[in-house]
Amino acid sequence: MSETDNSHPAKGFAIERDPRLRFIIPAVVAVAFLMEQLDATIIVTAIPAMANSLDVTPLAMNLAITTYILTLAMFIPVSGWFADRFGARRIFALSLFIFTLGSVLCGLAVNFPMLIATRALQGFGGAMMTPVGRLILIRSFPRSQLVTAMTYMTLPAILGPLVGPVLGGVLTTYLSWRWIFYVNLPFGIIGMVMALRYVEDTRGKTPVRFDVPGFLMVGTGLVLLQYGMENIGRPTIPLQAIVAVLVASLLLLALFARYARSVTAPAVDLTLFRLRSFRVGTLAGGICRVGLNGVPFLLPLMLQIGFGVSPIVSGSLTFASALSALVIRPISQRLLRACGFDRVLTWSAVAGAITVAGFALMTPETPYWLIIAWVFVFGLTRAAQFMTSNTLSYSDMPSAQLSGATSLGGVLQQLSVSFGVSIAAMLLGLVTLGGAPLSLDSFHTVFLIMAVIPLLGLPGFLQLRPEDGQQVSGHIRSAR
């Protein structure tokens, strides 16, 4: 397809010129998103085998997880600038190549340092792949069909963390831990070929020189913040060092906020938060997602450690949440048209808090059918919250600011996942302070605390007005 210098061609959106792209573009982007989300979690069940193979302790293997997440958080902010400067199709295909190459090299790792280095390479590819893929979707669909486009983007983000541990266990048990990385090779190749063939190489306005100082401040601040959060729950450095890391991260981020006011084109455009729909969708929605994102980490641990079930049984019980995500997808547009963004976000946050708290009532005597049913209901509320907040974030965004918005939104979405896991792990560490082993009561306490977090997003959702996102939702309601 021909290259253009606008956010979308003068003759209309890609899917309007070629109806086939209505399915092809979301499919290509969805595969990339699924690969990225799977790799954030698939390694968990393979840790003992990997540690034995690479001659390190299982605890040290935690670095293989955090390295990937930290690299994602650091490099997501640069993705929008690169997409505008070099074209979305080129950067998307290049990110797929880097991610796939990193995956293969992870599988070929002969020692622990090589694995860490190749996980960082994977994270760099994933950091570019996710927000640029989101940008491609938004630029390919008219606003009236944005819910459909964003649904394709959100489903892999919901399915990945749920399928990853189960798939990792199966591949590690029946093949080798190396196959959890090799499995990305065919998907990566297909994705690159399809992207180069069908995705339009759109660009934003010619960007100014890249803001290196701003990028270093934001990137280093986010890395230190994530590293500090990880160490609260699983300390690898002294307490004083953890405090110093967290203080340094907050100072760097505050310094950037001040610096960004004096720069024409900062690495992260904080003025995007002036748009109410983006601010509420990313910040209030992000806070809500933090509470919900702790469950895929906590629940398998509670089932295996607290209930004593096998990894296969645990994976089978938690997979019900993935099925519920498939149920909510076809009704999401009708739900928004009937209720509007504000009501769907508010109700799903409250329902999410209730379902998270409900896991604290479960015991080894709880029937499996009831656990599956409750996990299914949790998945419905989680999917509704994720899909709605993601769609709201870009529903009113001017086309010229889409690349910056997708980069910033991608950072916040990734951080909501990592913070959800980190806070859940931190709370588990705090409730077992003194070296006490994990018990069922420990998990129950953490679930009750995590249930409060989605409610913290309610003040933001209540700021929404009937006209926010109306072009996307189609909901008609008189002003308050």
FIGUMAR-229182 format. One record per residue (C-alpha): residue number from 1; residue in one letter; x negated, y negated, z. Coordinates in pm, 1 decimal, padded with zeros to 6 digits. Layout:
% residues N
ATOM num residuo        X        Y        Z
ATOM NUM       a        X        Y        Z
...
This chain:
% residues 480
ATOM num residuo        X        Y        Z
ATOM   1       m  00000.0  00000.0  00000.0
ATOM   2       s -00114.4 -00350.2 -00063.8
ATOM   3       e -00275.6 -00558.5  00204.0
ATOM   4       t -00111.5 -00868.8  00339.2
ATOM   5       d -00212.7 -01153.8  00564.6
ATOM   6       n  00123.4 -01189.8  00734.1
ATOM   7       s  00281.8 -01006.2  01020.5
ATOM   8       h  00514.0 -00845.0  00766.8
ATOM   9       p  00543.8 -00882.9  00389.1
ATOM  10       a  00757.4 -01147.9  00226.4
ATOM  11       k  00973.5 -00882.2  00062.0
ATOM  12       g  01087.6 -00745.8  00394.6
ATOM  13       f  00994.7 -00467.8  00630.4
ATOM  14       a  00821.1 -00151.9  00511.8
ATOM  15       i  01113.2  00076.8  00595.4
ATOM  16       e  01348.3 -00142.0  00387.9
ATOM  17       r  01134.0 -00106.5  00077.3
ATOM  18       d  01080.7  00267.5  00124.9
ATOM  19       p  01345.5  00447.0  00337.9
ATOM  20       r  01116.8  00747.9  00381.0
ATOM  21       l  00893.9  00538.1  00605.4
ATOM  22       r  01177.6  00518.9  00859.0
ATOM  23       f  01070.3  00869.2  00961.8
ATOM  24       i  00710.3  00891.8  00840.5
ATOM  25       i  00567.3  00588.6  01024.5
ATOM  26       p  00721.8  00675.9  01364.5
ATOM  27       a  00606.2  01036.5  01321.5
ATOM  28       v  00244.9  00933.3  01250.9
ATOM  29       v  00238.4  00692.4  01544.2
ATOM  30       a  00415.9  00940.4  01774.7
ATOM  31       v  00153.3  01208.4  01708.2
ATOM  32       a -00122.3  00962.4  01796.7
ATOM  33       f  00056.0  00860.3  02115.5
ATOM  34       l  00113.8  01222.0  02214.6
ATOM  35       m -00255.7  01303.2  02164.9
ATOM  36       e -00357.4  01010.3  02383.1
ATOM  37       q -00108.3  01088.5  02659.6
ATOM  38       l -00186.0  01460.8  02658.0
ATOM  39       d -00557.0  01396.3  02704.4
ATOM  40       a -00489.3  01182.1  03009.6
ATOM  41       t -00338.8  01485.6  03189.6
ATOM  42       i -00426.6  01810.0  03009.3
ATOM  43       i -00764.2  01826.6  03181.3
ATOM  44       v -00610.2  01859.7  03530.4
ATOM  45       t -00534.9  02233.2  03526.5
ATOM  46       a -00867.1  02311.8  03355.3
ATOM  47       i -01087.1  02143.5  03619.4
ATOM  48       p -01198.2  02461.4  03805.6
ATOM  49       a -01298.0  02638.4  03483.0
ATOM  50       m -01474.9  02329.0  03348.6
ATOM  51       a -01659.0  02274.6  03676.7
ATOM  52       n -01779.7  02636.1  03678.3
ATOM  53       s -01888.5  02618.5  03314.4
ATOM  54       l -02076.6  02288.4  03354.4
ATOM  55       d -02223.0  02381.1  03694.7
ATOM  56       v -02068.9  02098.6  03899.8
ATOM  57       t -01819.3  02087.6  04186.2
ATOM  58       p -01446.7  02049.3  04110.1
ATOM  59       l -01449.1  01721.0  04304.8
ATOM  60       a -01713.3  01579.1  04071.9
ATOM  61       m -01488.5  01660.9  03776.2
ATOM  62       n -01260.5  01377.7  03889.2
ATOM  63       l -01505.0  01148.3  03709.9
ATOM  64       a -01403.3  01305.1  03377.6
ATOM  65       i -01045.9  01184.0  03438.6
ATOM  66       t -01124.4  00836.7  03568.0
ATOM  67       t -01381.9  00768.7  03295.3
ATOM  68       y -01114.9  00820.7  03032.1
ATOM  69       i -00859.6  00598.9  03209.6
ATOM  70       l -01111.6  00325.0  03286.9
ATOM  71       t -01228.6  00310.4  02924.3
ATOM  72       l -00866.8  00282.7  02811.5
ATOM  73       a -00798.5 -00003.9  03051.4
ATOM  74       m -01112.8 -00192.1  02951.4
ATOM  75       f -01080.9 -00177.2  02573.0
ATOM  76       i -00705.8 -00207.4  02515.4
ATOM  77       p -00729.1 -00592.0  02529.2
ATOM  78       v -00949.5 -00604.1  02217.2
ATOM  79       s -00715.9 -00396.1  01999.5
ATOM  80       g -00485.6 -00677.9  01890.1
ATOM  81       w -00773.9 -00898.9  01778.6
ATOM  82       f -00927.5 -00616.6  01574.0
ATOM  83       a -00591.1 -00533.5  01413.5
ATOM  84       d -00541.0 -00896.9  01309.9
ATOM  85       r -00898.6 -00934.5  01188.0
ATOM  86       f -00946.5 -00608.8  00997.7
ATOM  87       g -00590.2 -00483.3  00935.1
ATOM  88       a -00363.2 -00257.0  01140.6
ATOM  89       r -00393.0  00044.1  00908.9
ATOM  90       r -00773.2  00039.4  00907.1
ATOM  91       i -00804.9  00004.0  01282.3
ATOM  92       f -00538.9  00268.1  01347.9
ATOM  93       a -00708.9  00519.8  01117.7
ATOM  94       l -01050.4  00435.0  01264.4
ATOM  95       s -00919.0  00480.2  01619.4
ATOM  96       l -00776.7  00820.9  01523.7
ATOM  97       f -01118.1  00918.1  01385.1
ATOM  98       i -01303.1  00803.2  01699.6
ATOM  99       f -01055.0  00977.5  01928.0
ATOM 100       t -01070.0  01302.6  01729.9
ATOM 101       l -01450.9  01292.7  01713.2
ATOM 102       g -01463.6  01232.5  02088.0
ATOM 103       s -01229.0  01528.4  02143.1
ATOM 104       v -01447.0  01766.3  01942.9
ATOM 105       l -01762.1  01645.7  02119.7
ATOM 106       c -01590.7  01697.3  02457.9
ATOM 107       g -01526.3  02057.2  02359.9
ATOM 108       l -01890.3  02097.9  02258.6
ATOM 109       a -02025.2  01945.2  02580.7
ATOM 110       v -02317.1  02148.4  02717.6
ATOM 111       n -02353.0  01957.2  03044.3
ATOM 112       f -02164.4  01716.9  03269.9
ATOM 113       p -02329.4  01390.2  03152.0
ATOM 114       m -02241.1  01477.0  02790.5
ATOM 115       l -01879.5  01538.8  02890.4
ATOM 116       i -01858.9  01200.6  03066.8
ATOM 117       a -02007.2  01019.0  02766.3
ATOM 118       t -01773.8  01187.5  02519.2
ATOM 119       r -01471.0  01124.5  02743.5
ATOM 120       a -01562.5  00754.8  02731.8
ATOM 121       l -01574.8  00777.4  02350.2
ATOM 122       q -01231.2  00938.6  02356.1
ATOM 123       g -01101.8  00660.3  02577.7
ATOM 124       f -01233.1  00394.8  02339.8
ATOM 125       g -01047.1  00556.0  02049.5
ATOM 126       g -00731.1  00590.3  02258.4
ATOM 127       a -00751.6  00227.9  02371.6
ATOM 128       m -00738.0  00110.2  02010.4
ATOM 129       m -00493.2  00377.7  01893.6
ATOM 130       t -00206.6  00312.3  02135.0
ATOM 131       p -00144.9 -00065.3  02106.5
ATOM 132       v -00220.4 -00076.9  01732.4
ATOM 133       g  00024.4  00208.8  01676.1
ATOM 134       r  00285.0  00013.9  01872.4
ATOM 135       l  00210.7 -00294.7  01661.5
ATOM 136       i  00258.2 -00094.1  01340.4
ATOM 137       l  00599.4  00024.1  01458.2
ATOM 138       i  00714.8 -00323.4  01552.8
ATOM 139       r  00600.5 -00471.6  01221.5
ATOM 140       s  00759.7 -00191.9  01018.4
ATOM 141       f  01112.5 -00213.8  01164.2
ATOM 142       p  01355.5 -00509.7  01171.4
ATOM 143       r  01457.5 -00625.5  01517.3
ATOM 144       s  01802.2 -00467.3  01485.0
ATOM 145       q  01635.0 -00123.7  01466.0
ATOM 146       l  01366.6 -00187.3  01725.4
ATOM 147       v  01528.0  00042.4  01983.4
ATOM 148       t  01486.9  00337.1  01745.9
ATOM 149       a  01125.6  00247.4  01675.5
ATOM 150       m  01034.7  00200.4  02041.4
ATOM 151       t  01204.8  00527.6  02132.5
ATOM 152       y  00963.1  00715.4  01908.5
ATOM 153       m  00679.9  00535.1  02085.6
ATOM 154       t  00805.5  00606.2  02437.7
ATOM 155       l  00890.4  00974.3  02403.5
ATOM 156       p  00526.0  01090.1  02370.9
ATOM 157       a  00437.4  00876.1  02674.2
ATOM 158       i  00704.4  01062.4  02871.7
ATOM 159       l  00636.5  01409.4  02732.9
ATOM 160       g  00255.5  01396.5  02744.0
ATOM 161       p  00205.9  01383.0  03122.4
ATOM 162       l  00463.8  01660.2  03168.2
ATOM 163       v  00346.1  01897.3  02894.9
ATOM 164       g -00025.7  01833.2  02950.1
ATOM 165       p -00081.4  02033.6  03271.1
ATOM 166       v  00117.7  02332.6  03139.8
ATOM 167       l -00057.8  02333.4  02802.1
ATOM 168       g -00394.8  02291.0  02969.6
ATOM 169       g -00326.9  02591.8  03191.0
ATOM 170       v -00218.9  02811.1  02899.7
ATOM 171       l -00516.6  02718.5  02678.6
ATOM 172       t -00764.8  02757.2  02964.5
ATOM 173       t -00621.0  03094.2  03072.0
ATOM 174       y -00588.2  03258.7  02732.6
ATOM 175       l -00859.4  03087.4  02525.6
ATOM 176       s -01110.9  02851.2  02686.7
ATOM 177       w -01110.5  02507.3  02850.4
ATOM 178       r -01283.4  02379.5  02536.6
ATOM 179       w -00960.9  02433.0  02340.1
ATOM 180       i -00785.0  02158.9  02535.8
ATOM 181       f -01002.9  01925.8  02328.2
ATOM 182       y -01023.0  02123.1  02002.0
ATOM 183       v -00642.0  02121.8  01976.4
ATOM 184       n -00660.4  01752.7  01880.1
ATOM 185       l -00861.0  01819.0  01560.1
ATOM 186       p -00577.5  01916.4  01320.2
ATOM 187       f -00348.6  01644.2  01455.2
ATOM 188       g -00621.0  01383.6  01419.8
ATOM 189       i -00696.5  01478.1  01059.7
ATOM 190       i -00328.5  01481.4  00961.4
ATOM 191       g -00272.6  01149.7  01137.8
ATOM 192       m -00563.2  00981.0  00956.7
ATOM 193       v -00451.4  01104.5  00614.7
ATOM 194       m -00089.6  01003.3  00673.1
ATOM 195       a -00187.1  00662.3  00813.4
ATOM 196       l -00409.1  00579.2  00515.8
ATOM 197       r -00138.6  00695.6  00275.1
ATOM 198       y  00178.1  00544.2  00423.5
ATOM 199       v  00097.9  00271.6  00676.9
ATOM 200       e  00081.0 -00085.0  00551.4
ATOM 201       d -00240.5 -00274.3  00629.4
ATOM 202       t -00072.2 -00575.4  00786.7
ATOM 203       r -00262.6 -00857.1  00953.7
ATOM 204       g -00169.6 -01146.9  01173.6
ATOM 205       k -00291.7 -01499.4  01123.9
ATOM 206       t -00666.0 -01519.6  01068.2
ATOM 207       p -00800.5 -01490.6  01423.8
ATOM 208       v -01057.9 -01721.5  01572.0
ATOM 209       r -01386.8 -01597.0  01709.4
ATOM 210       f -01341.8 -01318.3  01961.9
ATOM 211       d -01344.0 -01432.2  02325.9
ATOM 212       v -01638.0 -01230.6  02460.3
ATOM 213       p -01660.0 -01398.4  02806.0
ATOM 214       g -01285.0 -01352.4  02861.3
ATOM 215       f -01300.8 -00989.7  02751.1
ATOM 216       l -01586.2 -00918.8  02991.5
ATOM 217       m -01398.4 -01080.2  03279.9
ATOM 218       v -01071.6 -00895.0  03211.6
ATOM 219       g -01234.6 -00564.2  03121.5
ATOM 220       t -01471.0 -00559.8  03418.3
ATOM 221       g -01194.2 -00676.0  03651.9
ATOM 222       l -00959.7 -00397.5  03540.0
ATOM 223       v -01232.0 -00132.6  03560.1
ATOM 224       l -01326.3 -00239.2  03913.7
ATOM 225       l -00960.1 -00253.8  04019.2
ATOM 226       q -00892.5  00096.7  03889.2
ATOM 227       y -01217.0  00227.4  04042.0
ATOM 228       g -01130.0  00075.6  04378.0
ATOM 229       m -00778.5  00220.9  04369.4
ATOM 230       e -00918.7  00566.0  04289.3
ATOM 231       n -01158.1  00548.5  04582.8
ATOM 232       i -00894.1  00457.9  04840.3
ATOM 233       g -00733.0  00797.3  04796.8
ATOM 234       r -01045.7  00997.7  04707.1
ATOM 235       p -01343.8  00802.8  04844.0
ATOM 236       t -01680.9  00854.9  04679.0
ATOM 237       i -01830.0  00532.5  04818.7
ATOM 238       p -01823.6  00378.6  05170.9
ATOM 239       l -01521.4  00178.6  05288.2
ATOM 240       q -01713.4 -00150.3  05275.9
ATOM 241       a -01804.9 -00083.1  04913.9
ATOM 242       i -01440.5 -00007.5  04826.7
ATOM 243       v -01332.2 -00340.6  04977.4
ATOM 244       a -01611.4 -00522.0  04790.5
ATOM 245       v -01507.4 -00360.0  04460.2
ATOM 246       l -01141.8 -00456.6  04504.9
ATOM 247       v -01226.6 -00813.9  04607.8
ATOM 248       a -01461.9 -00850.0  04310.5
ATOM 249       s -01193.5 -00721.8  04072.5
ATOM 250       l -00933.9 -00968.8  04201.9
ATOM 251       l -01182.5 -01256.7  04184.8
ATOM 252       l -01271.2 -01172.5  03824.7
ATOM 253       l -00904.9 -01153.1  03721.2
ATOM 254       a -00827.7 -01480.8  03902.4
ATOM 255       l -01129.6 -01643.1  03738.4
ATOM 256       f -01004.3 -01531.5  03398.9
ATOM 257       a -00656.4 -01673.0  03467.8
ATOM 258       r -00818.1 -02011.6  03528.4
ATOM 259       y -01061.0 -01975.1  03237.1
ATOM 260       a -00781.4 -01880.4  02993.7
ATOM 261       r -00620.1 -02223.3  03033.6
ATOM 262       s -00923.3 -02393.4  02880.6
ATOM 263       v -00971.1 -02158.4  02583.8
ATOM 264       t -00786.8 -02181.0  02252.8
ATOM 265       a -00762.1 -01805.6  02196.7
ATOM 266       p -00842.8 -01609.8  02515.9
ATOM 267       a -00900.1 -01233.6  02506.4
ATOM 268       v -00564.0 -01185.9  02680.5
ATOM 269       d -00293.8 -01442.8  02610.4
ATOM 270       l -00133.8 -01509.8  02948.8
ATOM 271       t  00107.0 -01761.7  02792.0
ATOM 272       l  00305.9 -01459.4  02669.8
ATOM 273       f  00447.6 -01433.4  03022.0
ATOM 274       r  00637.5 -01757.0  02962.8
ATOM 275       l  00880.1 -01555.2  02751.1
ATOM 276       r  01128.1 -01415.9  03004.2
ATOM 277       s  01204.0 -01090.1  02822.8
ATOM 278       f  00832.7 -01004.1  02791.9
ATOM 279       r  00759.2 -01105.7  03151.7
ATOM 280       v  01043.2 -00898.3  03294.6
ATOM 281       g  00985.7 -00599.7  03065.1
ATOM 282       t  00612.5 -00574.7  03138.3
ATOM 283       l  00579.8 -00694.5  03498.6
ATOM 284       a  00908.3 -00594.0  03665.8
ATOM 285       g  00929.7 -00288.3  03441.9
ATOM 286       g  00566.0 -00207.3  03516.5
ATOM 287       i  00621.9 -00220.8  03892.3
ATOM 288       c  00918.7  00013.8  03855.9
ATOM 289       r  00715.4  00251.3  03638.4
ATOM 290       v  00437.4  00269.9  03898.4
ATOM 291       g  00678.3  00432.7  04143.4
ATOM 292       l  00815.8  00669.8  03882.1
ATOM 293       n  00475.0  00762.5  03739.4
ATOM 294       g  00360.6  00911.0  04067.8
ATOM 295       v  00609.7  01198.9  04042.4
ATOM 296       p  00441.3  01396.8  03758.0
ATOM 297       f  00127.8  01398.0  03976.8
ATOM 298       l  00293.8  01467.9  04313.4
ATOM 299       l  00557.7  01724.5  04219.0
ATOM 300       p  00329.5  01997.4  04072.9
ATOM 301       l  00101.2  01961.4  04375.9
ATOM 302       m  00391.9  01994.0  04618.3
ATOM 303       l  00525.2  02297.4  04435.7
ATOM 304       q  00187.0  02472.7  04430.5
ATOM 305       i  00043.7  02366.0  04768.5
ATOM 306       g  00360.8  02306.2  04969.8
ATOM 307       f  00581.6  02577.2  04819.3
ATOM 308       g  00308.0  02822.5  04719.3
ATOM 309       v  00431.4  02882.8  04363.1
ATOM 310       s  00201.9  02962.8  04071.3
ATOM 311       p  00091.1  02701.1  03814.4
ATOM 312       i  00308.6  02864.6  03549.4
ATOM 313       v  00620.7  02847.9  03771.0
ATOM 314       s  00537.3  02490.7  03868.4
ATOM 315       g  00502.5  02388.3  03504.8
ATOM 316       s  00827.9  02557.6  03413.0
ATOM 317       l  01019.3  02374.7  03686.6
ATOM 318       t  00879.5  02029.1  03604.1
ATOM 319       f  00925.3  02070.1  03227.8
ATOM 320       a  01296.9  01997.3  03271.2
ATOM 321       s  01208.2  01628.6  03287.8
ATOM 322       a  01075.2  01646.0  02932.9
ATOM 323       l  01402.6  01793.8  02811.5
ATOM 324       s  01602.3  01512.8  02970.1
ATOM 325       a  01390.9  01259.2  02780.7
ATOM 326       l  01516.3  01417.7  02459.7
ATOM 327       v  01875.7  01378.1  02579.6
ATOM 328       i  01848.9  01006.2  02654.0
ATOM 329       r  01693.4  00916.4  02317.6
ATOM 330       p  02003.1  00944.2  02094.5
ATOM 331       i  02225.2  00752.4  02339.4
ATOM 332       s  01981.3  00472.6  02429.4
ATOM 333       q  02108.5  00232.0  02163.0
ATOM 334       r  02473.4  00286.3  02257.7
ATOM 335       l  02386.6  00244.8  02624.1
ATOM 336       l  02218.8 -00089.8  02558.9
ATOM 337       r  02503.7 -00208.4  02336.2
ATOM 338       a  02758.7 -00127.4  02605.0
ATOM 339       c  02570.1 -00253.0  02912.0
ATOM 340       g  02285.4 -00482.9  02806.7
ATOM 341       f  01921.9 -00478.8  02914.8
ATOM 342       d  01979.8 -00621.1  03263.6
ATOM 343       r  02230.6 -00358.5  03375.0
ATOM 344       v  02047.0 -00061.5  03226.1
ATOM 345       l  01719.3 -00168.2  03387.8
ATOM 346       t  01881.6 -00237.1  03724.5
ATOM 347       w  02081.1  00085.2  03736.6
ATOM 348       s  01790.0  00301.3  03617.7
ATOM 349       a  01560.6  00146.7  03882.4
ATOM 350       v  01808.0  00223.5  04160.7
ATOM 351       a  01875.6  00572.4  04025.2
ATOM 352       g  01500.8  00627.8  03990.7
ATOM 353       a  01443.0  00535.5  04355.6
ATOM 354       i  01718.5  00775.2  04465.5
ATOM 355       t  01584.8  01065.7  04260.9
ATOM 356       v  01226.2  01012.6  04380.2
ATOM 357       a  01345.9  01010.9  04741.6
ATOM 358       g  01545.8  01327.2  04672.2
ATOM 359       f  01224.9  01527.6  04623.7
ATOM 360       a  01152.5  01467.6  04993.6
ATOM 361       l  01450.5  01688.6  05080.0
ATOM 362       m  01320.6  01992.7  04892.6
ATOM 363       t  01173.5  02294.9  05071.2
ATOM 364       p  01050.6  02638.7  04960.7
ATOM 365       e  01406.3  02762.3  05024.2
ATOM 366       t  01555.6  02517.7  04772.5
ATOM 367       p  01699.6  02720.3  04480.4
ATOM 368       y  01506.9  02688.5  04155.8
ATOM 369       w  01821.4  02589.7  03968.3
ATOM 370       l  01868.0  02292.6  04200.4
ATOM 371       i  01505.6  02182.9  04159.0
ATOM 372       i  01541.4  02204.1  03779.9
ATOM 373       a  01868.0  02008.4  03790.0
ATOM 374       w  01716.5  01735.6  04008.0
ATOM 375       v  01405.0  01712.8  03790.4
ATOM 376       f  01633.9  01680.4  03488.5
ATOM 377       v  01824.7  01390.2  03648.5
ATOM 378       f  01495.9  01223.5  03743.3
ATOM 379       g  01382.5  01256.5  03381.2
ATOM 380       l  01699.4  01086.3  03260.2
ATOM 381       t  01648.1  00783.7  03485.5
ATOM 382       r  01275.8  00766.2  03409.0
ATOM 383       a  01328.4  00783.6  03032.8
ATOM 384       a  01603.1  00520.9  03044.5
ATOM 385       q  01380.7  00284.9  03242.5
ATOM 386       f  01075.3  00337.8  03020.8
ATOM 387       m  01255.5  00305.9  02689.0
ATOM 388       t  01456.7  00001.5  02796.0
ATOM 389       s  01171.5 -00195.8  02953.0
ATOM 390       n  00936.9 -00123.6  02659.8
ATOM 391       t  01198.3 -00234.2  02408.3
ATOM 392       l  01287.4 -00548.6  02605.1
ATOM 393       s  00922.2 -00654.8  02618.6
ATOM 394       y  00904.9 -00710.7  02240.9
ATOM 395       s  01270.3 -00782.6  02161.3
ATOM 396       d  01234.2 -01163.3  02151.7
ATOM 397       m  00861.9 -01189.4  02076.1
ATOM 398       p  00773.7 -01416.0  01778.7
ATOM 399       s  00602.8 -01224.3  01498.2
ATOM 400       a  00288.2 -01435.1  01522.3
ATOM 401       q  00233.1 -01321.5  01881.5
ATOM 402       l  00308.2 -00952.4  01837.8
ATOM 403       s -00053.9 -00836.3  01821.5
ATOM 404       g -00143.4 -01013.2  02145.2
ATOM 405       a  00177.6 -00892.3  02310.0
ATOM 406       t  00119.2 -00528.7  02217.3
ATOM 407       s -00237.5 -00544.5  02350.4
ATOM 408       l -00131.7 -00697.3  02681.7
ATOM 409       g  00172.3 -00470.9  02705.9
ATOM 410       g -00049.8 -00170.3  02637.4
ATOM 411       v -00284.9 -00267.0  02920.6
ATOM 412       l  00001.6 -00302.0  03167.2
ATOM 413       q  00166.2  00021.6  03054.8
ATOM 414       q -00158.9  00215.2  03092.4
ATOM 415       l -00223.2  00061.4  03431.7
ATOM 416       s  00128.3  00156.2  03548.2
ATOM 417       v  00043.2  00519.8  03474.3
ATOM 418       s -00297.2  00514.8  03640.7
ATOM 419       f -00177.5  00307.2  03937.5
ATOM 420       g  00115.1  00543.7  03990.0
ATOM 421       v -00122.7  00838.2  04016.7
ATOM 422       s -00380.4  00643.4  04220.4
ATOM 423       i -00124.6  00512.5  04470.9
ATOM 424       a  00027.5  00858.2  04511.7
ATOM 425       a -00320.0  01006.4  04571.0
ATOM 426       m -00409.1  00720.8  04806.4
ATOM 427       l -00093.7  00776.7  05012.2
ATOM 428       l -00162.5  01150.4  05031.2
ATOM 429       g -00508.8  01068.4  05160.9
ATOM 430       l -00373.9  00824.6  05418.8
ATOM 431       v -00104.9  01056.0  05556.8
ATOM 432       t -00368.3  01329.2  05601.6
ATOM 433       l -00622.7  01092.6  05757.2
ATOM 434       g -00867.0  01276.8  05980.8
ATOM 435       g -00922.7  01567.7  05745.4
ATOM 436       a -00592.2  01744.4  05806.7
ATOM 437       p -00491.7  01975.8  05520.9
ATOM 438       l -00208.1  01882.2  05289.9
ATOM 439       s  00125.2  01999.7  05421.1
ATOM 440       l  00482.4  01991.0  05295.6
ATOM 441       d  00556.4  01705.6  05537.1
ATOM 442       s  00272.5  01505.0  05377.4
ATOM 443       f  00436.4  01528.8  05036.8
ATOM 444       h  00780.4  01443.9  05177.1
ATOM 445       t  00642.8  01127.9  05338.9
ATOM 446       v  00469.1  01014.5  05020.5
ATOM 447       f  00780.0  01073.1  04808.5
ATOM 448       l  00982.9  00851.6  05043.7
ATOM 449       i  00723.9  00572.9  05023.3
ATOM 450       m  00697.3  00599.4  04644.7
ATOM 451       a  01078.1  00573.3  04620.4
ATOM 452       v  01060.1  00215.6  04748.6
ATOM 453       i  00837.8  00096.0  04462.6
ATOM 454       p  01099.8  00105.2  04179.3
ATOM 455       l  01323.4 -00119.7  04390.8
ATOM 456       l  01051.9 -00387.7  04389.9
ATOM 457       g  01129.8 -00447.3  04022.7
ATOM 458       l  01492.7 -00545.4  04092.2
ATOM 459       p  01427.9 -00920.4  04153.0
ATOM 460       g  01274.2 -00939.2  03807.1
ATOM 461       f  01558.5 -00752.6  03636.2
ATOM 462       l  01810.2 -00985.9  03800.6
ATOM 463       q  01641.2 -01282.5  03627.2
ATOM 464       l  01759.9 -01160.6  03286.7
ATOM 465       r  02033.4 -01348.9  03105.4
ATOM 466       p  02293.2 -01208.5  02863.5
ATOM 467       e  02111.2 -01352.0  02561.4
ATOM 468       d  01777.9 -01182.0  02644.4
ATOM 469       g  01712.3 -00915.7  02383.6
ATOM 470       q  02062.7 -00953.4  02243.5
ATOM 471       q  01943.8 -00926.7  01884.6
ATOM 472       v  01804.1 -00582.1  01965.5
ATOM 473       s  02067.2 -00450.2  02207.6
ATOM 474       g  02373.7 -00582.3  02024.1
ATOM 475       h  02537.6 -00638.0  02365.2
ATOM 476       i  02785.6 -00924.7  02378.6
ATOM 477       r  02864.2 -01084.2  02713.2
ATOM 478       s  02950.9 -01434.3  02819.3
ATOM 479       a  02681.7 -01629.8  03002.5
ATOM 480       r  02682.4 -01615.1  03379.1
